[in-house]
Amino acid sequence: MSPIPSLKGRRRNPPAAEILLAIPRISPERELAVIQALIKPQTGRALRHQLAAGEQAWPRDAATRVAQVATAAEVHFGLQLAIHVVPDGEYLAIARVGSGELPAALATAVLLSKVFPGTWIVVGRLFVRDGRFFRRERGVKLNLRPASNVHLTQPLRAALNRAIAGMNDRGEA
């Protein structure tokens, strides 16, 4: 007789105490493409011929827009957020959010993506662009795929719509 095997569940890492909400200086698509070019050198030629260096567009009035988003997040989502606009470094703007405030951070990321259209926002392991959530494909694949299981609750969606409408009424978005 063989012994009864012990079936252990998959170990999960404990949730992080803080989550990063940031606007990266270099597009995540470009970063993943460069990593893929290191793995597969034949794809590197196409990257070298692209004109854009992968830097995200950052308008001159970005600091005021970020401050307005932080104010709207506090008013509509109840999230007190200190978003720091950084002149140099890996991120254009960065904030730390407690893990218990993840839904409000996701709504704030969507609001940021509406204020800065075409710009990638990072929330933990998720990416947001133009109000849509993305994540890396499972395994070692270097592709961004739509995240179909990330949803905002109905009250949070309603607050987000009010925040977007309020910013559009003032002509800020």
C-alpha positions in Angstrom: 0.0 0.0 0.0 1.2 3.5 -0.8 0.8 6.2 1.7 -2.0 8.7 1.2 -0.5 11.8 -0.5 -0.9 15.1 1.2 -2.5 17.6 -1.1 -1.4 21.0 -0.1 -2.9 24.1 -1.6 -1.0 26.6 -3.5 0.9 29.1 -1.3 -0.1 32.6 -1.8 2.0 35.6 -0.9 0.5 37.8 1.7 -1.1 40.9 0.4 1.2 43.9 0.3 0.5 46.6 2.9 0.9 49.3 0.4 0.1 49.5 -3.3 1.8 51.8 -5.8 -0.4 54.1 -7.9 1.9 55.7 -10.5 2.3 57.1 -14.0 5.5 55.5 -15.4 7.8 57.6 -17.6 8.3 54.8 -20.1 5.2 53.0 -21.5 4.8 49.4 -20.2 4.2 48.2 -23.7 7.7 49.6 -24.7 9.4 48.1 -21.6 7.9 44.7 -22.3 8.9 45.0 -26.0 12.5 45.8 -25.1 12.6 42.8 -22.7 11.3 40.6 -25.5 14.0 42.0 -27.8 16.6 40.9 -25.3 15.1 37.4 -25.3 14.5 37.3 -29.1 17.1 39.4 -30.8 15.4 39.2 -34.2 12.6 41.4 -32.8 15.1 44.1 -31.8 15.5 45.5 -35.4 11.9 46.6 -35.4 12.3 48.4 -32.1 15.4 50.2 -33.3 13.4 51.6 -36.3 10.5 52.9 -34.2 10.7 56.7 -33.9 9.2 57.0 -30.4 11.5 56.2 -27.5 8.6 55.0 -25.5 8.3 58.0 -23.2 4.7 58.9 -22.3 3.4 62.4 -23.2 3.4 64.7 -20.2 1.7 68.1 -20.6 3.0 71.3 -19.0 -0.1 71.7 -16.8 0.2 68.1 -15.5 1.0 69.1 -11.9 -2.3 71.0 -11.7 -4.3 68.2 -13.3 -2.8 65.7 -10.9 -3.7 68.0 -7.9 -7.3 68.2 -9.3 -7.5 64.4 -9.5 -6.2 64.1 -5.9 -8.9 66.5 -4.8 -11.6 64.7 -6.8 -10.5 61.4 -5.3 -10.9 62.8 -1.8 -14.3 64.3 -2.5 -15.8 61.5 -4.5 -14.0 58.3 -3.3 -13.0 59.3 0.2 -9.4 58.6 -0.6 -6.8 61.0 0.9 -4.0 60.7 -1.6 -0.7 62.6 -1.8 0.4 62.2 -5.5 3.9 63.4 -5.9 4.9 64.8 -9.4 8.5 63.8 -9.9 10.7 65.8 -12.3 13.1 62.9 -12.9 13.2 59.2 -12.2 11.2 56.1 -13.3 7.8 57.6 -12.7 6.2 60.9 -13.7 3.8 60.9 -10.7 3.6 58.5 -7.8 1.5 57.8 -4.7 1.3 55.0 -2.1 -2.1 53.6 -1.2 -3.0 51.2 1.6 -4.1 47.8 0.4 -7.5 48.3 2.1 -8.2 51.3 -0.2 -7.6 49.3 -3.5 -11.1 49.9 -4.9 -10.8 53.7 -4.5 -7.3 53.5 -5.9 -8.6 51.7 -9.0 -11.3 54.4 -9.5 -8.6 57.1 -9.1 -6.5 55.3 -11.7 -9.4 55.4 -14.1 -9.9 59.1 -13.4 -6.2 59.7 -14.1 -6.5 57.8 -17.3 -9.4 60.0 -18.4 -7.5 63.2 -17.5 -4.4 62.0 -19.3 -5.8 60.1 -22.4 -3.4 57.6 -24.0 -1.2 57.4 -20.9 -0.5 54.2 -18.9 -1.2 54.2 -15.2 0.1 51.5 -12.9 -1.9 50.3 -9.8 -0.1 47.4 -8.1 0.2 44.7 -10.8 -2.6 46.2 -13.0 -2.2 48.7 -15.8 -4.9 51.3 -16.8 -5.2 53.1 -20.1 -8.1 55.1 -21.3 -10.3 53.7 -18.5 -9.6 50.0 -19.3 -7.7 47.6 -17.1 -4.8 45.4 -18.3 -2.5 42.9 -16.8 0.5 40.9 -18.0 -0.3 37.5 -19.5 0.3 34.5 -17.3 3.7 32.8 -17.3 6.7 34.3 -19.0 4.8 35.9 -21.8 5.5 39.6 -22.3 2.1 40.7 -23.5 -0.5 43.0 -21.9 -4.0 41.6 -22.0 -7.3 43.1 -20.9 -8.1 42.2 -17.3 -11.6 40.9 -17.5 -12.0 40.3 -13.8 -11.4 43.8 -12.4 -14.6 45.6 -11.7 -15.6 48.6 -9.7 -18.6 48.4 -7.5 -21.8 50.2 -8.6 -21.5 53.1 -6.0 -17.9 53.6 -6.9 -18.8 53.7 -10.6 -21.5 56.3 -9.9 -19.0 58.4 -7.9 -16.4 58.0 -10.8 -19.0 59.2 -13.3 -19.8 62.2 -11.1 -16.1 63.0 -10.8 -15.6 62.8 -14.5 -18.7 65.0 -15.1 -17.5 67.5 -12.5 -14.1 67.7 -14.2 -15.6 68.1 -17.6 -18.0 70.8 -16.4 -15.0 72.9 -15.2 -13.2 72.2 -18.5 -10.3 70.4 -16.7 -10.3 67.1 -18.5 
